[in-house]
Structure formats: structure tokens, C-alpha cells
Amino acid sequence: MPGTTYFVQECPTCGRRLEVRVEYLGKKIACRHCGARFEAFDASSGECLPSNSSLALLARAKTLIDTAAGSKS
Ligand SMILES: [Zn+2]
């Protein structure tokens, strides 16, 4: 099948680079080298990283609080 797309992700356990099919994005995959299971994400897009999104959410909440506090006189 033409057009099969892979992205490269480092295994968080053994640090080896894995070619992961894009259809496995956001799903649990197993490292073929060490067998560790982890969630596939494309690090270059940074969109599927749960820690990233919660950090962004925290930052946005803090900005809102600061804005609300600063606007009061
Ligand atoms: Zn591994």
C-alpha cells in the first residue's frame, strides 16, 4: 500500500529509535527492542503529549488568574 507513513520515536525505556506507523499515534505500542509498552506520539508535532497539554492548561489557568487579579483595582 503506497503512502504508508512512519514517524520516528525514541523508546522511553531503552532510548532506541523506532519507526512507528502513523495509525498507531495515541495508541499503546510495544518497543521491538526491549518490549516496553508506551503510548505512541509524534514528538515533532507535540500535540499528542499529555504532559504538554496539561502544562499548557495550567499555564492558561494561571494567566487567567493573573489577569483577573490584575484587572481589579
Ligand atoms: Zn525499548
N, CA, C, O and the ligand as a Tripos MOL2 file, in Angstrom:
@<TRIPOS>MOLECULE
protein
  293   291    74     0     0
PROTEIN
NO_CHARGES

@<TRIPOS>ATOM
      1 N           0.8530   -1.1950    0.0000 N.3       1 MET1
      2 CA          0.0000    0.0000    0.0000 C.3       1 MET1
      3 C           0.8840    1.2380    0.0000 C.2       1 MET1
      4 O           1.6760    1.4430    0.9190 O.2       1 MET1
      5 N           0.7460    2.0580   -1.0310 N.am      2 PRO2
      6 CA          1.5840    3.2680   -1.0910 C.3       2 PRO2
      7 C           1.1210    4.3040   -0.0750 C.2       2 PRO2
      8 O          -0.0460    4.3360    0.3160 O.2       2 PRO2
      9 N           2.0470    5.1420    0.3400 N.am      3 GLY3
     10 CA          1.6830    6.2360    1.2210 C.3       3 GLY3
     11 C           1.6520    5.8680    2.6780 C.2       3 GLY3
     12 O           1.1590    6.6480    3.4930 O.2       3 GLY3
     13 N           2.1680    4.6940    3.0440 N.am      4 THR4
     14 CA          2.2580    4.3750    4.4620 C.3       4 THR4
     15 C           3.2980    5.2880    5.0980 C.2       4 THR4
     16 O           4.4470    5.3500    4.6600 O.2       4 THR4
     17 N           2.8750    5.9860    6.1260 N.am      5 THR5
     18 CA          3.7440    6.9770    6.7240 C.3       5 THR5
     19 C           4.2070    6.5280    8.0980 C.2       5 THR5
     20 O           3.4300    6.0160    8.9040 O.2       5 THR5
     21 N           5.4730    6.7310    8.3400 N.am      6 TYR6
     22 CA          6.0470    6.4040    9.6310 C.3       6 TYR6
     23 C           6.5600    7.6790   10.2820 C.2       6 TYR6
     24 O           6.9010    8.6460    9.6010 O.2       6 TYR6
     25 N           6.6100    7.6690   11.6020 N.am      7 PHE7
     26 CA          7.3800    8.6900   12.2880 C.3       7 PHE7
     27 C           8.3460    7.9800   13.2120 C.2       7 PHE7
     28 O           8.1520    6.8150   13.5610 O.2       7 PHE7
     29 N           9.3810    8.6860   13.6020 N.am      8 VAL8
     30 CA         10.4090    8.0840   14.4410 C.3       8 VAL8
     31 C          10.2180    8.5360   15.8720 C.2       8 VAL8
     32 O          10.1220    9.7300   16.1550 O.2       8 VAL8
     33 N          10.1660    7.5730   16.7640 N.am      9 GLN9
     34 CA         10.0270    7.8880   18.1820 C.3       9 GLN9
     35 C          11.0800    7.1310   18.9580 C.2       9 GLN9
     36 O          11.3550    5.9660   18.6710 O.2       9 GLN9
     37 N          11.6600    7.7790   19.9230 N.am     10 GLU10
     38 CA         12.6150    7.1020   20.7890 C.3      10 GLU10
     39 C          11.8710    6.3430   21.8650 C.2      10 GLU10
     40 O          10.9370    6.8710   22.4690 O.2      10 GLU10
     41 N          12.2750    5.1160   22.1090 N.am     11 CYS11
     42 CA         11.6960    4.3510   23.1970 C.3      11 CYS11
     43 C          12.0910    5.0030   24.5230 C.2      11 CYS11
     44 O          13.2760    5.2340   24.7670 O.2      11 CYS11
     45 N          11.1120    5.3030   25.3830 N.am     12 PRO12
     46 CA         11.4290    5.9600   26.6660 C.3      12 PRO12
     47 C          12.1920    5.0450   27.6090 C.2      12 PRO12
     48 O          12.7860    5.5170   28.5780 O.2      12 PRO12
     49 N          12.1880    3.7570   27.3450 N.am     13 THR13
     50 CA         12.8510    2.8090   28.2400 C.3      13 THR13
     51 C          14.2890    2.5230   27.8060 C.2      13 THR13
     52 O          15.2090    2.6270   28.6180 O.2      13 THR13
     53 N          14.4900    2.1680   26.5430 N.am     14 CYS14
     54 CA         15.8360    1.7950   26.1040 C.3      14 CYS14
     55 C          16.4750    2.8760   25.2300 C.2      14 CYS14
     56 O          17.6690    2.7980   24.9370 O.2      14 CYS14
     57 N          15.7040    3.8800   24.8110 N.am     15 GLY15
     58 CA         16.2620    5.0080   24.0800 C.3      15 GLY15
     59 C          16.5310    4.7250   22.6120 C.2      15 GLY15
     60 O          17.0870    5.5750   21.9180 O.2      15 GLY15
     61 N          16.1580    3.5720   22.1330 N.am     16 ARG16
     62 CA         16.3760    3.2770   20.7220 C.3      16 ARG16
     63 C          15.3030    3.9300   19.8730 C.2      16 ARG16
     64 O          14.1880    4.1840   20.3290 O.2      16 ARG16
     65 N          15.6640    4.1930   18.6340 N.am     17 ARG17
     66 CA         14.7090    4.8460   17.7380 C.3      17 ARG17
     67 C          13.8540    3.8010   17.0460 C.2      17 ARG17
     68 O          14.3480    2.8190   16.4910 O.2      17 ARG17
     69 N          12.5550    4.0470   17.0980 N.am     18 LEU18
     70 CA         11.6060    3.1220   16.4960 C.3      18 LEU18
     71 C          10.8680    3.8200   15.3700 C.2      18 LEU18
     72 O          10.5360    5.0010   15.4670 O.2      18 LEU18
     73 N          10.6130    3.0760   14.2980 N.am     19 GLU19
     74 CA          9.7330    3.5880   13.2580 C.3      19 GLU19
     75 C           8.3220    3.1340   13.5850 C.2      19 GLU19
     76 O           8.0360    1.9380   13.6440 O.2      19 GLU19
     77 N           7.4540    4.0950   13.7930 N.am     20 VAL20
     78 CA          6.0850    3.7980   14.1990 C.3      20 VAL20
     79 C           5.1380    4.2810   13.1150 C.2      20 VAL20
     80 O           5.2490    5.4070   12.6300 O.2      20 VAL20
     81 N           4.2240    3.4310   12.7480 N.am     21 ARG21
     82 CA          3.2300    3.8550   11.7540 C.3      21 ARG21
     83 C           2.3200    4.9260   12.3330 C.2      21 ARG21
     84 O           1.9890    4.8910   13.5180 O.2      21 ARG21
     85 N           1.9170    5.8700   11.5050 N.am     22 VAL22
     86 CA          1.0910    6.9710   11.9910 C.3      22 VAL22
     87 C          -0.2490    6.4860   12.5370 C.2      22 VAL22
     88 O          -0.8490    7.1430   13.3880 O.2      22 VAL22
     89 N          -0.7200    5.3330   12.0480 N.am     23 GLU23
     90 CA         -2.0150    4.8710   12.5680 C.3      23 GLU23
     91 C          -1.9240    4.4100   14.0130 C.2      23 GLU23
     92 O          -2.9480    4.1670   14.6520 O.2      23 GLU23
     93 N          -0.6980    4.2860   14.5390 N.am     24 TYR24
     94 CA         -0.5510    3.9090   15.9490 C.3      24 TYR24
     95 C          -0.4220    5.1200   16.8610 C.2      24 TYR24
     96 O          -0.2320    4.9760   18.0690 O.2      24 TYR24
     97 N          -0.5230    6.3040   16.2880 N.am     25 LEU25
     98 CA         -0.4540    7.5220   17.1020 C.3      25 LEU25
     99 C          -1.5020    7.4960   18.2080 C.2      25 LEU25
    100 O          -2.6770    7.2360   17.9520 O.2      25 LEU25
    101 N          -1.0770    7.7650   19.4270 N.am     26 GLY26
    102 CA         -2.0080    7.8150   20.5460 C.3      26 GLY26
    103 C          -2.3870    6.4490   21.0860 C.2      26 GLY26
    104 O          -3.1930    6.3470   22.0110 O.2      26 GLY26
    105 N          -1.8090    5.3860   20.5110 N.am     27 LYS27
    106 CA         -2.1230    4.0420   20.9810 C.3      27 LYS27
    107 C          -0.9160    3.4430   21.6790 C.2      27 LYS27
    108 O           0.2190    3.8820   21.4950 O.2      27 LYS27
    109 N          -1.1930    2.4310   22.4810 N.am     28 LYS28
    110 CA         -0.1060    1.7360   23.1580 C.3      28 LYS28
    111 C           0.6350    0.8490   22.1690 C.2      28 LYS28
    112 O           0.0300    0.0460   21.4580 O.2      28 LYS28
    113 N           1.9380    1.0080   22.1350 N.am     29 ILE29
    114 CA          2.7430    0.1430   21.2870 C.3      29 ILE29
    115 C           3.8280   -0.5000   22.1380 C.2      29 ILE29
    116 O           4.1060   -0.0570   23.2520 O.2      29 ILE29
    117 N           4.4300   -1.5420   21.6030 N.am     30 ALA30
    118 CA          5.4980   -2.2220   22.3160 C.3      30 ALA30
    119 C           6.8060   -2.0000   21.5690 C.2      30 ALA30
    120 O           6.8770   -2.1550   20.3500 O.2      30 ALA30
    121 N           7.8440   -1.6330   22.3260 N.am     31 CYS31
    122 CA          9.1630   -1.4710   21.7280 C.3      31 CYS31
    123 C           9.6470   -2.8200   21.2210 C.2      31 CYS31
    124 O           9.5670   -3.8270   21.9250 O.2      31 CYS31
    125 N          10.1480   -2.8310   19.9960 N.am     32 ARG32
    126 CA         10.5670   -4.1230   19.4390 C.3      32 ARG32
    127 C          11.9360   -4.5320   19.9610 C.2      32 ARG32
    128 O          12.3610   -5.6710   19.7650 O.2      32 ARG32
    129 N          12.6240   -3.6180   20.6190 N.am     33 HIS33
    130 CA         13.9560   -3.9440   21.1340 C.3      33 HIS33
    131 C          13.8910   -4.4620   22.5650 C.2      33 HIS33
    132 O          14.4910   -5.4870   22.8870 O.2      33 HIS33
    133 N          13.1570   -3.7470   23.4260 N.am     34 CYS34
    134 CA         13.1500   -4.1330   24.8370 C.3      34 CYS34
    135 C          11.7720   -4.5980   25.3030 C.2      34 CYS34
    136 O          11.6360   -5.1010   26.4190 O.2      34 CYS34
    137 N          10.7500   -4.4360   24.4630 N.am     35 GLY35
    138 CA          9.4250   -4.9310   24.8120 C.3      35 GLY35
    139 C           8.6310   -3.9980   25.7120 C.2      35 GLY35
    140 O           7.5230   -4.3410   26.1240 O.2      35 GLY35
    141 N           9.1760   -2.8160   26.0280 N.am     36 ALA36
    142 CA          8.4500   -1.8800   26.8730 C.3      36 ALA36
    143 C           7.2140   -1.3620   26.1490 C.2      36 ALA36
    144 O           7.2280   -1.1530   24.9360 O.2      36 ALA36
    145 N           6.1590   -1.1630   26.9060 N.am     37 ARG37
    146 CA          4.9250   -0.6520   26.3050 C.3      37 ARG37
    147 C           4.7810    0.8240   26.6480 C.2      37 ARG37
    148 O           4.9710    1.2370   27.7920 O.2      37 ARG37
    149 N           4.4470    1.5920   25.6500 N.am     38 PHE38
    150 CA          4.2770    3.0310   25.8720 C.3      38 PHE38
    151 C           3.3430    3.5710   24.8090 C.2      38 PHE38
    152 O           3.0130    2.8800   23.8460 O.2      38 PHE38
    153 N           2.9210    4.8120   24.9930 N.am     39 GLU39
    154 CA          1.9870    5.4180   24.0610 C.3      39 GLU39
    155 C           2.7490    6.0910   22.9310 C.2      39 GLU39
    156 O           3.7010    6.8370   23.1650 O.2      39 GLU39
    157 N           2.3250    5.8220   21.7170 N.am     40 ALA40
    158 CA          2.9860    6.4100   20.5620 C.3      40 ALA40
    159 C           2.5410    7.8520   20.3760 C.2      40 ALA40
    160 O           1.3510    8.1620   20.4410 O.2      40 ALA40
    161 N           3.5020    8.7200   20.1450 N.am     41 PHE41
    162 CA          3.1510   10.0990   19.8050 C.3      41 PHE41
    163 C           4.2240   10.6560   18.8990 C.2      41 PHE41
    164 O           5.3720   10.2120   18.9230 O.2      41 PHE41
    165 N           3.8420   11.6280   18.1040 N.am     42 ASP42
    166 CA          4.7960   12.2670   17.2150 C.3      42 ASP42
    167 C           5.4040   13.4580   17.9330 C.2      42 ASP42
    168 O           4.7530   14.4880   18.1060 O.2      42 ASP42
    169 N           6.6570   13.3130   18.3510 N.am     43 ALA43
    170 CA          7.3060   14.3530   19.1460 C.3      43 ALA43
    171 C           7.4710   15.6440   18.3530 C.2      43 ALA43
    172 O           7.5110   16.7290   18.9330 O.2      43 ALA43
    173 N           7.5660   15.5340   17.0290 N.am     44 SER44
    174 CA          7.7870   16.7320   16.2330 C.3      44 SER44
    175 C           6.5340   17.6010   16.1830 C.2      44 SER44
    176 O           6.6270   18.8210   16.0430 O.2      44 SER44
    177 N           5.3600   16.9760   16.2980 N.am     45 SER45
    178 CA          4.1330   17.7730   16.3120 C.3      45 SER45
    179 C           3.8280   18.2570   17.7180 C.2      45 SER45
    180 O           3.3210   19.3630   17.9070 O.2      45 SER45
    181 N           4.1410   17.4180   18.7140 N.am     46 GLY46
    182 CA          3.9600   17.8090   20.1060 C.3      46 GLY46
    183 C           2.5130   17.9180   20.5370 C.2      46 GLY46
    184 O           2.2190   18.4300   21.6180 O.2      46 GLY46
    185 N           1.6000   17.4350   19.6950 N.am     47 GLU47
    186 CA          0.1900   17.6270   20.0100 C.3      47 GLU47
    187 C          -0.3800   16.5310   20.8850 C.2      47 GLU47
    188 O          -1.3340   16.7610   21.6290 O.2      47 GLU47
    189 N           0.1860   15.3550   20.8050 N.am     48 CYS48
    190 CA         -0.4000   14.2140   21.4930 C.3      48 CYS48
    191 C           0.2440   13.9710   22.8570 C.2      48 CYS48
    192 O          -0.0500   12.9750   23.5180 O.2      48 CYS48
    193 N           1.1090   14.8690   23.2670 N.am     49 LEU49
    194 CA          1.7770   14.6820   24.5460 C.3      49 LEU49
    195 C           0.8620   15.0960   25.6850 C.2      49 LEU49
    196 O           0.5500   16.2810   25.8080 O.2      49 LEU49
    197 N           0.4230   14.1740   26.5140 N.am     50 PRO50
    198 CA         -0.4830   14.5270   27.6100 C.3      50 PRO50
    199 C           0.1360   15.5270   28.5750 C.2      50 PRO50
    200 O          -0.5450   16.4470   29.0290 O.2      50 PRO50
    201 N           1.4130   15.3620   28.8930 N.am     51 SER51
    202 CA          2.0600   16.2680   29.8450 C.3      51 SER51
    203 C           2.1130   17.6830   29.2760 C.2      51 SER51
    204 O           1.9660   18.6670   30.0010 O.2      51 SER51
    205 N           2.3250   17.7640   27.9620 N.am     52 ASN52
    206 CA          2.3570   19.0720   27.3130 C.3      52 ASN52
    207 C           1.0190   19.7870   27.4560 C.2      52 ASN52
    208 O           0.9710   20.9630   27.8170 O.2      52 ASN52
    209 N          -0.0620   19.0740   27.1730 N.am     53 SER53
    210 CA         -1.3660   19.7140   27.1680 C.3      53 SER53
    211 C          -1.7780   20.1190   28.5810 C.2      53 SER53
    212 O          -2.3960   21.1660   28.7720 O.2      53 SER53
    213 N          -1.4370   19.2870   29.5790 N.am     54 SER54
    214 CA         -1.8090   19.6760   30.9340 C.3      54 SER54
    215 C          -0.9620   20.8520   31.4020 C.2      54 SER54
    216 O          -1.4380   21.7080   32.1480 O.2      54 SER54
    217 N           0.2950   20.8950   30.9640 N.am     55 LEU55
    218 CA          1.1270   22.0470   31.2920 C.3      55 LEU55
    219 C           0.5670   23.3090   30.6570 C.2      55 LEU55
    220 O           0.5190   24.3670   31.2840 O.2      55 LEU55
    221 N           0.1440   23.1840   29.4080 N.am     56 ALA56
    222 CA         -0.4270   24.3330   28.7170 C.3      56 ALA56
    223 C          -1.6990   24.7970   29.4120 C.2      56 ALA56
    224 O          -1.9640   25.9940   29.5290 O.2      56 ALA56
    225 N          -2.4740   23.8280   29.8680 N.am     57 LEU57
    226 CA         -3.7180   24.1420   30.5730 C.3      57 LEU57
    227 C          -3.4190   24.8840   31.8640 C.2      57 LEU57
    228 O          -4.0840   25.8680   32.1880 O.2      57 LEU57
    229 N          -2.4160   24.4150   32.6050 N.am     58 LEU58
    230 CA         -2.0130   25.0800   33.8520 C.3      58 LEU58
    231 C          -1.5590   26.4990   33.5700 C.2      58 LEU58
    232 O          -1.9260   27.4300   34.2870 O.2      58 LEU58
    233 N          -0.7580   26.6650   32.5230 N.am     59 ALA59
    234 CA         -0.2450   27.9860   32.1890 C.3      59 ALA59
    235 C          -1.3920   28.9240   31.8330 C.2      59 ALA59
    236 O          -1.3990   30.0940   32.2160 O.2      59 ALA59
    237 N          -2.3730   28.3830   31.0850 N.am     60 ARG60
    238 CA         -3.5070   29.2190   30.6910 C.3      60 ARG60
    239 C          -4.3290   29.6170   31.9160 C.2      60 ARG60
    240 O          -4.7720   30.7590   32.0340 O.2      60 ARG60
    241 N          -4.5240   28.6620   32.8240 N.am     61 ALA61
    242 CA         -5.2830   28.9540   34.0440 C.3      61 ALA61
    243 C          -4.5890   30.0420   34.8600 C.2      61 ALA61
    244 O          -5.2360   30.9500   35.3800 O.2      61 ALA61
    245 N          -3.2670   29.9370   34.9640 N.am     62 LYS62
    246 CA         -2.5170   30.9190   35.7450 C.3      62 LYS62
    247 C          -2.6220   32.3010   35.1090 C.2      62 LYS62
    248 O          -2.7570   33.3080   35.8040 O.2      62 LYS62
    249 N          -2.5570   32.3370   33.7680 N.am     63 THR63
    250 CA         -2.6910   33.6060   33.0640 C.3      63 THR63
    251 C          -4.0550   34.2310   33.3520 C.2      63 THR63
    252 O          -4.1610   35.4330   33.5950 O.2      63 THR63
    253 N          -5.0960   33.3980   33.3220 N.am     64 LEU64
    254 CA         -6.4410   33.8930   33.5950 C.3      64 LEU64
    255 C          -6.5390   34.4410   35.0120 C.2      64 LEU64
    256 O          -7.1360   35.4950   35.2330 O.2      64 LEU64
    257 N          -5.9560   33.7300   35.9690 N.am     65 ILE65
    258 CA         -5.9960   34.1820   37.3650 C.3      65 ILE65
    259 C          -5.2490   35.4920   37.5200 C.2      65 ILE65
    260 O          -5.7190   36.4220   38.1750 O.2      65 ILE65
    261 N          -4.0640   35.5470   36.8990 N.am     66 ASP66
    262 CA         -3.2760   36.7780   36.9940 C.3      66 ASP66
    263 C          -4.0160   37.9490   36.3580 C.2      66 ASP66
    264 O          -4.0220   39.0580   36.8940 O.2      66 ASP66
    265 N          -4.6420   37.6900   35.2060 N.am     67 THR67
    266 CA         -5.3880   38.7460   34.5140 C.3      67 THR67
    267 C          -6.5500   39.2420   35.3740 C.2      67 THR67
    268 O          -6.7900   40.4430   35.4930 O.2      67 THR67
    269 N          -7.2640   38.2820   35.9710 N.am     68 ALA68
    270 CA         -8.4030   38.6390   36.8030 C.3      68 ALA68
    271 C          -7.9530   39.4420   38.0220 C.2      68 ALA68
    272 O          -8.5900   40.4290   38.3930 O.2      68 ALA68
    273 N          -6.8550   39.0150   38.6400 N.am     69 ALA69
    274 CA         -6.3500   39.7040   39.8180 C.3      69 ALA69
    275 C          -5.8390   41.0860   39.4560 C.2      69 ALA69
    276 O          -6.0220   42.0460   40.2040 O.2      69 ALA69
    277 N          -5.1770   41.1790   38.2670 N.am     70 GLY70
    278 CA         -4.5880   42.4470   37.8760 C.3      70 GLY70
    279 C          -5.6270   43.4660   37.4530 C.2      70 GLY70
    280 O          -5.3900   44.6690   37.5650 O.2      70 GLY70
    281 N          -6.7810   43.0080   36.9650 N.am     71 SER71
    282 CA         -7.7820   43.9380   36.4540 C.3      71 SER71
    283 C          -8.5940   44.5650   37.5900 C.2      71 SER71
    284 O          -9.2500   45.5900   37.4070 O.2      71 SER71
    285 N          -8.5390   43.9370   38.7520 N.am     72 LYS72
    286 CA         -9.2510   44.5340   39.8890 C.3      72 LYS72
    287 C          -8.4600   45.7160   40.4360 C.2      72 LYS72
    288 O          -7.2340   45.6560   40.5320 O.2      72 LYS72
    289 N          -9.1390   46.7570   40.7830 N.am     73 SER73
    290 CA         -8.4270   47.9080   41.3040 C.3      73 SER73
    291 C          -8.7600   48.1500   42.7700 C.2      73 SER73
    292 O          -8.2420   49.0900   43.3740 O.2      73 SER73
    293 ZN         12.8560   -0.0610   24.0850 Zn       74 ZN74
@<TRIPOS>BOND
     1     1     2 1
     2     2     3 1
     3     3     4 2
     4     3     5 am
     5     5     6 1
     6     6     7 1
     7     7     8 2
     8     7     9 am
     9     9    10 1
    10    10    11 1
    11    11    12 2
    12    11    13 am
    13    13    14 1
    14    14    15 1
    15    15    16 2
    16    15    17 am
    17    17    18 1
    18    18    19 1
    19    19    20 2
    20    19    21 am
    21    21    22 1
    22    22    23 1
    23    23    24 2
    24    23    25 am
    25    25    26 1
    26    26    27 1
    27    27    28 2
    28    27    29 am
    29    29    30 1
    30    30    31 1
    31    31    32 2
    32    31    33 am
    33    33    34 1
    34    34    35 1
    35    35    36 2
    36    35    37 am
    37    37    38 1
    38    38    39 1
    39    39    40 2
    40    39    41 am
    41    41    42 1
    42    42    43 1
    43    43    44 2
    44    43    45 am
    45    45    46 1
    46    46    47 1
    47    47    48 2
    48    47    49 am
    49    49    50 1
    50    50    51 1
    51    51    52 2
    52    51    53 am
    53    53    54 1
    54    54    55 1
    55    55    56 2
    56    55    57 am
    57    57    58 1
    58    58    59 1
    59    59    60 2
    60    59    61 am
    61    61    62 1
    62    62    63 1
    63    63    64 2
    64    63    65 am
    65    65    66 1
    66    66    67 1
    67    67    68 2
    68    67    69 am
    69    69    70 1
    70    70    71 1
    71    71    72 2
    72    71    73 am
    73    73    74 1
    74    74    75 1
    75    75    76 2
    76    75    77 am
    77    77    78 1
    78    78    79 1
    79    79    80 2
    80    79    81 am
    81    81    82 1
    82    82    83 1
    83    83    84 2
    84    83    85 am
    85    85    86 1
    86    86    87 1
    87    87    88 2
    88    87    89 am
    89    89    90 1
    90    90    91 1
    91    91    92 2
    92    91    93 am
    93    93    94 1
    94    94    95 1
    95    95    96 2
    96    95    97 am
    97    97    98 1
    98    98    99 1
    99    99   100 2
   100    99   101 am
   101   101   102 1
   102   102   103 1
   103   103   104 2
   104   103   105 am
   105   105   106 1
   106   106   107 1
   107   107   108 2
   108   107   109 am
   109   109   110 1
   110   110   111 1
   111   111   112 2
   112   111   113 am
   113   113   114 1
   114   114   115 1
   115   115   116 2
   116   115   117 am
   117   117   118 1
   118   118   119 1
   119   119   120 2
   120   119   121 am
   121   121   122 1
   122   122   123 1
   123   123   124 2
   124   123   125 am
   125   125   126 1
   126   126   127 1
   127   127   128 2
   128   127   129 am
   129   129   130 1
   130   130   131 1
   131   131   132 2
   132   131   133 am
   133   133   134 1
   134   134   135 1
   135   135   136 2
   136   135   137 am
   137   137   138 1
   138   138   139 1
   139   139   140 2
   140   139   141 am
   141   141   142 1
   142   142   143 1
   143   143   144 2
   144   143   145 am
   145   145   146 1
   146   146   147 1
   147   147   148 2
   148   147   149 am
   149   149   150 1
   150   150   151 1
   151   151   152 2
   152   151   153 am
   153   153   154 1
   154   154   155 1
   155   155   156 2
   156   155   157 am
   157   157   158 1
   158   158   159 1
   159   159   160 2
   160   159   161 am
   161   161   162 1
   162   162   163 1
   163   163   164 2
   164   163   165 am
   165   165   166 1
   166   166   167 1
   167   167   168 2
   168   167   169 am
   169   169   170 1
   170   170   171 1
   171   171   172 2
   172   171   173 am
   173   173   174 1
   174   174   175 1
   175   175   176 2
   176   175   177 am
   177   177   178 1
   178   178   179 1
   179   179   180 2
   180   179   181 am
   181   181   182 1
   182   182   183 1
   183   183   184 2
   184   183   185 am
   185   185   186 1
   186   186   187 1
   187   187   188 2
   188   187   189 am
   189   189   190 1
   190   190   191 1
   191   191   192 2
   192   191   193 am
   193   193   194 1
   194   194   195 1
   195   195   196 2
   196   195   197 am
   197   197   198 1
   198   198   199 1
   199   199   200 2
   200   199   201 am
   201   201   202 1
   202   202   203 1
   203   203   204 2
   204   203   205 am
   205   205   206 1
   206   206   207 1
   207   207   208 2
   208   207   209 am
   209   209   210 1
   210   210   211 1
   211   211   212 2
   212   211   213 am
   213   213   214 1
   214   214   215 1
   215   215   216 2
   216   215   217 am
   217   217   218 1
   218   218   219 1
   219   219   220 2
   220   219   221 am
   221   221   222 1
   222   222   223 1
   223   223   224 2
   224   223   225 am
   225   225   226 1
   226   226   227 1
   227   227   228 2
   228   227   229 am
   229   229   230 1
   230   230   231 1
   231   231   232 2
   232   231   233 am
   233   233   234 1
   234   234   235 1
   235   235   236 2
   236   235   237 am
   237   237   238 1
   238   238   239 1
   239   239   240 2
   240   239   241 am
   241   241   242 1
   242   242   243 1
   243   243   244 2
   244   243   245 am
   245   245   246 1
   246   246   247 1
   247   247   248 2
   248   247   249 am
   249   249   250 1
   250   250   251 1
   251   251   252 2
   252   251   253 am
   253   253   254 1
   254   254   255 1
   255   255   256 2
   256   255   257 am
   257   257   258 1
   258   258   259 1
   259   259   260 2
   260   259   261 am
   261   261   262 1
   262   262   263 1
   263   263   264 2
   264   263   265 am
   265   265   266 1
   266   266   267 1
   267   267   268 2
   268   267   269 am
   269   269   270 1
   270   270   271 1
   271   271   272 2
   272   271   273 am
   273   273   274 1
   274   274   275 1
   275   275   276 2
   276   275   277 am
   277   277   278 1
   278   278   279 1
   279   279   280 2
   280   279   281 am
   281   281   282 1
   282   282   283 1
   283   283   284 2
   284   283   285 am
   285   285   286 1
   286   286   287 1
   287   287   288 2
   288   287   289 am
   289   289   290 1
   290   290   291 1
   291   291   292 2
@<TRIPOS>SUBSTRUCTURE
     1 MET1         2 RESIDUE 1 A MET
     2 PRO2         6 RESIDUE 1 A PRO
     3 GLY3        10 RESIDUE 1 A GLY
     4 THR4        14 RESIDUE 1 A THR
     5 THR5        18 RESIDUE 1 A THR
     6 TYR6        22 RESIDUE 1 A TYR
     7 PHE7        26 RESIDUE 1 A PHE
     8 VAL8        30 RESIDUE 1 A VAL
     9 GLN9        34 RESIDUE 1 A GLN
    10 GLU10       38 RESIDUE 1 A GLU
    11 CYS11       42 RESIDUE 1 A CYS
    12 PRO12       46 RESIDUE 1 A PRO
    13 THR13       50 RESIDUE 1 A THR
    14 CYS14       54 RESIDUE 1 A CYS
    15 GLY15       58 RESIDUE 1 A GLY
    16 ARG16       62 RESIDUE 1 A ARG
    17 ARG17       66 RESIDUE 1 A ARG
    18 LEU18       70 RESIDUE 1 A LEU
    19 GLU19       74 RESIDUE 1 A GLU
    20 VAL20       78 RESIDUE 1 A VAL
    21 ARG21       82 RESIDUE 1 A ARG
    22 VAL22       86 RESIDUE 1 A VAL
    23 GLU23       90 RESIDUE 1 A GLU
    24 TYR24       94 RESIDUE 1 A TYR
    25 LEU25       98 RESIDUE 1 A LEU
    26 GLY26      102 RESIDUE 1 A GLY
    27 LYS27      106 RESIDUE 1 A LYS
    28 LYS28      110 RESIDUE 1 A LYS
    29 ILE29      114 RESIDUE 1 A ILE
    30 ALA30      118 RESIDUE 1 A ALA
    31 CYS31      122 RESIDUE 1 A CYS
    32 ARG32      126 RESIDUE 1 A ARG
    33 HIS33      130 RESIDUE 1 A HIS
    34 CYS34      134 RESIDUE 1 A CYS
    35 GLY35      138 RESIDUE 1 A GLY
    36 ALA36      142 RESIDUE 1 A ALA
    37 ARG37      146 RESIDUE 1 A ARG
    38 PHE38      150 RESIDUE 1 A PHE
    39 GLU39      154 RESIDUE 1 A GLU
    40 ALA40      158 RESIDUE 1 A ALA
    41 PHE41      162 RESIDUE 1 A PHE
    42 ASP42      166 RESIDUE 1 A ASP
    43 ALA43      170 RESIDUE 1 A ALA
    44 SER44      174 RESIDUE 1 A SER
    45 SER45      178 RESIDUE 1 A SER
    46 GLY46      182 RESIDUE 1 A GLY
    47 GLU47      186 RESIDUE 1 A GLU
    48 CYS48      190 RESIDUE 1 A CYS
    49 LEU49      194 RESIDUE 1 A LEU
    50 PRO50      198 RESIDUE 1 A PRO
    51 SER51      202 RESIDUE 1 A SER
    52 ASN52      206 RESIDUE 1 A ASN
    53 SER53      210 RESIDUE 1 A SER
    54 SER54      214 RESIDUE 1 A SER
    55 LEU55      218 RESIDUE 1 A LEU
    56 ALA56      222 RESIDUE 1 A ALA
    57 LEU57      226 RESIDUE 1 A LEU
    58 LEU58      230 RESIDUE 1 A LEU
    59 ALA59      234 RESIDUE 1 A ALA
    60 ARG60      238 RESIDUE 1 A ARG
    61 ALA61      242 RESIDUE 1 A ALA
    62 LYS62      246 RESIDUE 1 A LYS
    63 THR63      250 RESIDUE 1 A THR
    64 LEU64      254 RESIDUE 1 A LEU
    65 ILE65      258 RESIDUE 1 A ILE
    66 ASP66      262 RESIDUE 1 A ASP
    67 THR67      266 RESIDUE 1 A THR
    68 ALA68      270 RESIDUE 1 A ALA
    69 ALA69      274 RESIDUE 1 A ALA
    70 GLY70      278 RESIDUE 1 A GLY
    71 SER71      282 RESIDUE 1 A SER
    72 LYS72      286 RESIDUE 1 A LYS
    73 SER73      290 RESIDUE 1 A SER
    74 ZN74       293 GROUP 0 **** ****
